[in-house]
């Protein structure tokens, strides 16, 4: 069995993926991991025997490089990442039996899995960012939550704040 795992983010996103890849290898599966091309992240993946496939631009460049002049550049950065995901994941998923996605922005993963007819699983390391009636969303800039509102109403406002 060959499993494609994809993530995009920093070391905190890649370390758990490396652990998963290691355990899957221990169980006899081959692992291919699409992750940012930062050298330290690629080394972590290859150290556990995963085939590292570079995805998008280096995270270090995004967080340590020159800042965009206007926050409005964020949609262009996101669009470029979605394009890079399709360009990378479509060929990387060939000959794979399953696709596991996690990280900041797994936008293309499900579509790629459906295209290849393989099972898809999304894994969240931070369930608190997933809408739930059992907990409120994390605070963000934007419209404040009305006092006394239930969690569902707060998640609706959170969705508005992301638009």
Buried (B, 14 or more C-beta within 10 A) or exposed (E): EBBBBBBBBBBEBBBBBBEBBBEBBEEEBBBBBBBBBBEEBBEBBEEBBBBBBBBBBBBBEBEEEEEEEEEEEEEEEEEEBEEBBBEBBBEBBEEBBBBBBBBEBBBBBBBBBEEBEBEBBEBEBEEEEEBEEEEBBEEEEEEEBEEEEEBEEBBBBBEEBEE
